């Protein structure tokens, strides 16, 4: 990447204007707690926090940890891409072969489901009741899920793999299974050793693995202030890999702070590097943000990179941004970057009025990203 250039600091006057607007937006959307981080030229240059980590106390701080929903897919795929490179596994390899299970669409039994299809949501996977049972801890393992009559519920009827983009949380969950299968470690152990620790990041897919004093944020349904998930009380975790059963983590369970998530966006933005730490090769980082339309085993316009959204004029007018959003348990999150000028913004919340959308993205996230680009990255 280009040498780090010192970004012009935001003036006190501009900071006051921005933070008044951010405060108004988070208040308007009835947000329990929020955290914003901006990066420029390979460094986090601005942070802002709002509200509380949980009802009754605990102010949000820049190091507060939030569950970030489907941004977990993007982050997990950094670890998977790393493993694929180390083991010389191509992106059009057969996922079923890698996992040792019969992963085939029953209507197209001779057609392999590839990693590239998985990463572009073109594998024709369906988030069936079997998958949702797994999220509740009552599911079957992948071998059973993709065998016999049950397999029919795991695929979209009449959709040939590679020919149509349909978002799949099950596909996102298989990232963690592949990491455990290929590394022989648990998802959390692999990510900590190979991605998080080299970047100085505190994060986990199982919050029980985080330090006991970690500033975790509970999740809320707003404006009713109902607790939908108490991360502070989730202390159970597993310590042995089980790739056929651990398909419920990488779809949406990552817990991380906004400023640490910025470091991962910088890796993707700056050719696989953050500071002195190389996490991905330049080629792998570039492939993740390359539009996967009619590319090898993807024979349609997927409209995205590898577990990465590509939005032009949708999140911020006049820019093409790369990244992912998250929406679950009442919260809304967004993490996007622009490699052309090496900038990006992360917004995490633990509960807000998240129903208002614009072209498929949460309006509160779009507004916060636009404000940060207007006042910090592109000041008049």
C-alpha positions as CSV (number, residue, x, y, z in Angstrom):
1,X,0.0,0.0,0.0
2,X,0.9,3.6,-0.3
3,X,2.9,5.1,2.6
4,X,0.6,6.2,5.4
5,X,-0.2,9.9,5.0
6,X,-1.3,11.9,8.0
7,X,-5.0,12.8,7.6
8,X,-5.9,16.3,8.2
9,X,-7.4,16.4,11.7
10,X,-11.0,17.4,12.0
11,X,-11.4,21.0,13.4
12,X,-13.0,21.5,16.8
13,X,-15.9,23.4,15.1
14,X,-16.4,20.6,12.5
15,X,-16.3,18.0,15.2
16,X,-19.0,19.8,17.2
17,X,-21.2,20.0,14.1
18,X,-20.7,16.3,13.2
19,X,-21.2,15.0,16.7
20,X,-24.4,17.1,17.2
21,X,-25.7,15.5,14.0
22,X,-24.6,12.0,15.0
23,X,-26.2,12.4,18.3
24,X,-29.5,13.6,16.6
25,X,-29.5,10.6,14.2
26,X,-28.9,8.0,17.0
27,X,-31.6,9.7,19.1
28,X,-34.0,9.8,16.1
29,X,-33.5,6.1,15.5
30,X,-34.0,5.3,19.2
31,X,-30.6,3.7,19.6
32,X,-29.6,2.0,22.8
33,X,-25.8,2.3,22.1
34,X,-23.6,3.0,19.2
35,X,-20.0,3.3,18.2
36,X,-18.5,4.9,15.1
37,X,-14.9,4.7,13.8
38,X,-13.3,6.3,10.7
39,X,-10.1,5.3,9.1
40,X,-7.9,7.2,6.6
41,X,-4.6,6.2,5.0
42,X,-4.2,3.0,7.1
43,X,-5.0,4.5,10.5
44,X,-8.1,5.0,12.7
45,X,-8.5,8.8,12.8
46,X,-11.8,9.4,14.5
47,X,-14.1,7.6,17.0
48,X,-17.5,8.6,18.4
49,X,-19.8,6.8,20.9
50,X,-23.4,7.1,22.0
51,X,-25.6,5.7,24.7
52,X,-25.3,2.6,26.8
53,X,-23.9,-0.9,26.6
54,X,-26.9,-2.2,28.6
55,X,-30.0,-0.9,30.3
56,X,-29.3,0.9,33.5
57,X,-25.6,1.8,33.0
58,X,-22.4,1.1,31.2
59,X,-21.7,3.9,28.8
60,X,-20.4,2.9,25.3
61,X,-16.7,3.6,24.9
62,X,-14.5,3.2,21.8
63,X,-13.4,-0.3,23.0
64,X,-16.9,-1.5,23.7
65,X,-17.6,-4.9,22.0
66,X,-20.7,-5.4,19.8
67,X,-22.2,-8.4,18.0
68,X,-21.9,-7.3,14.4
69,X,-24.3,-9.7,12.6
70,X,-23.5,-10.6,9.0
71,X,-20.2,-8.5,9.0
72,X,-19.1,-11.8,10.6
73,X,-19.1,-13.4,7.1
74,X,-16.7,-10.8,5.7
75,X,-14.3,-11.2,8.6
76,X,-14.5,-15.0,8.7
77,X,-13.7,-15.1,5.0
78,X,-10.4,-13.3,5.6
79,X,-9.4,-16.3,7.7
80,X,-10.7,-18.8,5.1
81,X,-8.9,-17.0,2.2
82,X,-5.7,-17.2,4.2
83,X,-6.1,-20.9,4.6
84,X,-6.9,-21.5,0.9
85,X,-3.8,-19.7,-0.1
86,X,-1.6,-21.6,2.4
87,X,-3.0,-24.9,1.2
88,X,-3.1,-24.0,-2.5
89,X,-6.8,-24.6,-2.7
90,X,-8.5,-22.8,-5.7
91,X,-11.7,-20.8,-5.3
92,X,-13.6,-23.1,-7.6
93,X,-12.8,-26.2,-5.5
94,X,-15.7,-28.5,-4.4
95,X,-16.9,-27.5,-0.9
96,X,-18.4,-30.9,-0.3
97,X,-15.1,-32.6,-1.1
98,X,-13.3,-30.2,1.3
99,X,-15.8,-31.0,4.1
100,X,-16.0,-34.7,3.3
101,X,-19.8,-34.6,2.9
102,X,-22.2,-35.1,-0.1
103,X,-22.9,-31.4,-0.8
104,X,-25.0,-31.5,-4.0
105,X,-28.2,-29.9,-5.2
106,X,-30.6,-32.9,-5.6
107,X,-31.7,-31.6,-9.0
108,X,-28.1,-31.2,-10.2
109,X,-26.3,-34.1,-8.5
110,X,-23.2,-34.0,-10.9
111,X,-22.6,-30.3,-10.3
112,X,-20.2,-29.4,-7.4
113,X,-20.9,-26.5,-5.1
114,X,-17.8,-24.3,-5.2
115,X,-16.2,-22.0,-2.7
116,X,-16.7,-19.1,-5.2
117,X,-20.4,-19.9,-5.3
118,X,-20.6,-20.0,-1.5
119,X,-18.8,-16.7,-1.2
120,X,-21.1,-15.0,-3.8
121,X,-24.4,-16.4,-2.5
122,X,-24.9,-18.3,-5.8
123,X,-24.7,-21.8,-4.4
124,X,-28.6,-22.1,-4.4
125,X,-28.6,-22.8,-0.7
126,X,-31.8,-22.2,1.2
127,X,-31.9,-21.2,4.9
128,X,-34.4,-24.0,5.8
129,X,-35.9,-25.0,9.1
130,X,-33.0,-27.4,9.5
131,X,-30.5,-24.6,9.5
132,X,-32.7,-22.5,11.9
133,X,-32.9,-25.5,14.3
134,X,-29.1,-25.5,14.3
135,X,-29.0,-21.8,15.3
136,X,-31.1,-22.9,18.3
137,X,-28.7,-25.6,19.2
138,X,-31.1,-28.4,18.1
139,X,-29.9,-28.9,14.5
140,X,-28.5,-31.9,12.7
141,X,-24.9,-32.1,11.6
142,X,-24.1,-31.2,8.0
143,X,-23.8,-34.9,7.0
144,X,-27.4,-35.5,8.0
145,X,-28.6,-32.1,6.7
146,X,-27.4,-32.8,3.2
147,X,-28.4,-36.4,3.0
148,X,-31.7,-38.3,2.2
149,X,-34.9,-36.3,2.0
150,X,-33.6,-33.5,4.2
151,X,-31.3,-32.2,1.5
152,X,-34.3,-31.0,-0.5
153,X,-35.0,-28.4,2.1
154,X,-31.4,-27.1,1.9
155,X,-31.5,-26.0,-1.7
156,X,-33.7,-23.7,-3.7
157,X,-35.9,-25.8,-6.0
158,X,-35.1,-25.3,-9.7
159,X,-32.1,-23.1,-9.2
160,X,-28.9,-24.4,-10.8
161,X,-25.8,-23.6,-8.6
162,X,-23.9,-20.6,-10.0
163,X,-26.8,-19.2,-11.9
164,X,-28.6,-16.9,-9.4
165,X,-27.6,-14.8,-6.4
166,X,-29.8,-15.5,-3.3
167,X,-28.5,-14.5,0.1
168,X,-27.8,-17.5,2.4
169,X,-26.9,-17.4,6.1
170,X,-26.2,-21.2,5.9
171,X,-23.6,-20.4,3.2
172,X,-22.0,-17.8,5.5
173,X,-22.0,-20.3,8.3
174,X,-20.1,-22.9,6.3
175,X,-17.0,-20.5,6.4
176,X,-16.5,-21.5,10.0
177,X,-16.9,-25.2,9.1
178,X,-14.3,-24.9,6.4
179,X,-11.8,-23.1,8.7
180,X,-12.1,-25.8,11.3
181,X,-11.8,-28.6,8.7
182,X,-8.8,-27.1,7.0
183,X,-6.9,-25.9,10.1
184,X,-7.8,-28.6,12.6
185,X,-8.4,-25.8,15.1
186,X,-11.6,-24.2,16.4
187,X,-12.8,-21.2,14.4
188,X,-12.0,-18.9,17.4
189,X,-8.6,-20.4,18.0
190,X,-7.6,-20.1,14.3
191,X,-8.9,-16.5,13.9
192,X,-7.3,-15.4,17.2
193,X,-3.9,-16.8,16.2
194,X,-3.8,-15.9,12.5
195,X,-6.0,-12.8,12.2
196,X,-6.9,-11.1,15.4
197,X,-3.7,-11.3,17.5
198,X,-1.4,-10.1,14.7
199,X,-3.6,-7.0,14.4
200,X,-3.9,-6.4,18.1
201,X,-7.7,-7.1,17.9
202,X,-9.9,-8.2,20.8
203,X,-12.7,-10.3,19.2
204,X,-14.4,-13.7,19.2
205,X,-17.3,-15.6,17.7
206,X,-18.0,-17.0,21.2
207,X,-18.2,-14.1,23.7
208,X,-17.3,-16.5,26.6
209,X,-13.8,-16.6,25.2
210,X,-13.3,-12.9,25.7
211,X,-11.7,-11.5,28.9
212,X,-14.1,-11.5,31.9
213,X,-13.9,-7.7,32.1
214,X,-14.5,-7.1,28.3
215,X,-17.0,-4.2,27.8
216,X,-19.7,-6.3,26.1
217,X,-22.9,-4.8,24.8
218,X,-26.2,-6.6,25.3
219,X,-28.6,-6.5,22.3
220,X,-32.0,-4.8,22.5
221,X,-35.3,-4.5,20.5
222,X,-35.9,-0.8,20.4
223,X,-37.8,1.3,21.3
224,X,-39.3,-1.3,23.7
225,X,-35.9,-1.9,25.3
226,X,-36.4,-5.6,25.4
227,X,-33.2,-7.6,25.8
228,X,-32.9,-9.9,22.8
229,X,-29.5,-11.3,23.7
230,X,-27.3,-10.7,26.8
231,X,-23.7,-11.1,25.6
232,X,-22.5,-10.3,29.1
233,X,-24.1,-13.6,30.3
234,X,-22.9,-15.8,27.5
235,X,-20.0,-17.6,29.1
236,X,-20.3,-21.0,27.5
237,X,-18.0,-21.9,24.7
238,X,-16.5,-25.0,22.9
239,X,-12.8,-25.7,22.7
240,X,-12.6,-28.6,20.2
241,X,-13.2,-28.3,16.4
242,X,-16.3,-30.0,15.0
243,X,-16.6,-28.8,11.4
244,X,-19.9,-30.7,10.8
245,X,-21.7,-29.0,13.6
246,X,-20.2,-25.5,14.0
247,X,-22.1,-23.9,11.1
248,X,-23.9,-21.3,13.3
249,X,-21.0,-18.9,14.1
250,X,-19.6,-17.2,11.0
251,X,-23.0,-16.2,9.7
252,X,-23.4,-13.5,12.3
253,X,-21.9,-14.1,15.8
254,X,-18.7,-12.1,15.7
255,X,-18.2,-9.7,18.7
256,X,-15.8,-6.9,18.1
257,X,-15.3,-3.1,18.6
258,X,-15.7,-0.5,15.9
259,X,-12.0,0.6,16.0
260,X,-10.8,-3.1,15.7
261,X,-13.2,-3.8,12.9
262,X,-11.6,-0.8,11.1
263,X,-8.3,-2.7,11.2
264,X,-9.8,-5.5,9.3
265,X,-11.2,-3.2,6.7
266,X,-7.8,-1.6,6.3
267,X,-6.4,-5.1,5.6
268,X,-8.9,-5.5,2.7
269,X,-8.4,-1.9,1.5
270,X,-4.6,-1.9,1.6
271,X,-3.7,-5.1,-0.2
272,X,-3.8,-7.5,2.8
273,X,-1.7,-5.4,5.2
274,X,-2.3,-3.4,8.4
275,X,0.8,-1.7,9.8
276,X,3.6,-4.3,9.7
277,X,1.3,-7.3,9.7
278,X,0.5,-9.1,6.5
279,X,-2.7,-11.0,6.8
280,X,-3.6,-11.7,3.2
281,X,-1.7,-11.7,-0.1
282,X,-2.3,-8.6,-2.2
283,X,-4.0,-11.0,-4.8
284,X,-6.4,-12.5,-2.2
285,X,-7.4,-9.1,-0.8
286,X,-8.0,-7.8,-4.4
287,X,-10.1,-10.9,-5.3
288,X,-12.3,-10.4,-2.3
289,X,-13.4,-7.0,-3.6
290,X,-13.5,-8.0,-7.3
291,X,-17.0,-8.1,-8.8
292,X,-17.9,-11.7,-9.3
293,X,-20.0,-11.5,-12.4
294,X,-19.7,-14.5,-14.8
295,X,-16.5,-15.4,-13.2
296,X,-15.4,-19.1,-13.4
297,X,-18.0,-21.2,-11.6
298,X,-20.3,-18.2,-11.1
299,X,-22.3,-17.9,-14.4
300,X,-24.5,-15.0,-13.5
301,X,-24.2,-11.4,-12.3
302,X,-23.8,-12.0,-8.6
303,X,-23.4,-8.2,-8.0
304,X,-20.9,-8.7,-5.2
305,X,-17.3,-9.6,-4.3
306,X,-16.4,-12.6,-2.1
307,X,-18.7,-12.2,0.9
308,X,-18.5,-8.5,0.2
309,X,-21.1,-6.0,-0.9
310,X,-20.2,-3.5,-3.6
311,X,-22.4,-0.4,-3.5
312,X,-22.2,2.6,-5.9
313,X,-24.1,5.7,-4.7
314,X,-26.1,3.6,-2.2
315,X,-24.3,4.0,1.1
316,X,-22.6,7.3,0.1
317,X,-23.4,9.4,-2.9
318,X,-20.6,9.6,-5.4
319,X,-18.6,6.7,-4.1
320,X,-18.3,3.0,-4.7
321,X,-18.0,1.4,-1.2
322,X,-17.0,-2.2,-0.4
323,X,-17.9,-4.0,2.8
324,X,-20.9,-5.6,4.6
325,X,-23.8,-4.8,6.9
326,X,-25.4,-6.6,9.8
327,X,-29.0,-6.7,11.1
328,X,-30.1,-9.1,13.8
329,X,-31.6,-9.2,17.3
330,X,-32.7,-5.5,16.9
331,X,-29.3,-4.0,16.1
332,X,-28.0,-2.6,12.8
333,X,-24.3,-2.4,11.8
334,X,-22.3,-1.3,8.8
335,X,-18.6,-1.5,7.8
336,X,-17.6,0.0,4.4
337,X,-14.4,1.3,2.7
338,X,-13.3,3.0,-0.4
339,X,-9.9,1.8,-1.7
340,X,-9.5,4.7,-4.1
341,X,-8.5,7.1,-1.3
342,X,-8.0,4.5,1.5
343,X,-10.9,5.5,3.7
344,X,-13.7,3.8,5.5
345,X,-16.3,4.0,8.3
346,X,-17.6,1.5,10.8
347,X,-20.9,1.9,12.7
348,X,-22.0,-0.6,15.3
349,X,-25.2,-0.5,17.4
350,X,-26.7,-2.8,20.0
351,X,-30.3,-1.9,19.2
352,X,-32.1,0.8,17.3
353,X,-35.2,1.3,15.2
354,X,-33.7,-0.7,12.4
355,X,-36.7,-1.2,10.0
356,X,-36.2,1.8,7.8
357,X,-34.2,0.8,4.7
358,X,-32.8,2.4,1.5
359,X,-32.0,0.1,-1.5
360,X,-31.5,-2.8,0.9
361,X,-29.2,-1.0,3.4
362,X,-30.3,0.4,6.8
363,X,-31.1,4.1,6.7
364,X,-29.4,4.8,10.1
365,X,-26.1,3.3,8.8
366,X,-26.3,5.1,5.5
367,X,-26.9,8.4,7.3
368,X,-24.0,7.9,9.7
369,X,-21.6,6.8,6.9
370,X,-22.6,9.8,4.7
371,X,-22.1,12.2,7.6
372,X,-18.6,10.9,8.4
373,X,-17.6,11.1,4.7
374,X,-19.0,14.6,4.5
375,X,-17.5,16.1,7.6
376,X,-14.2,14.1,8.1
377,X,-13.1,12.6,4.8
378,X,-14.5,15.1,2.3
379,X,-14.8,18.4,4.2
380,X,-15.6,21.4,2.0
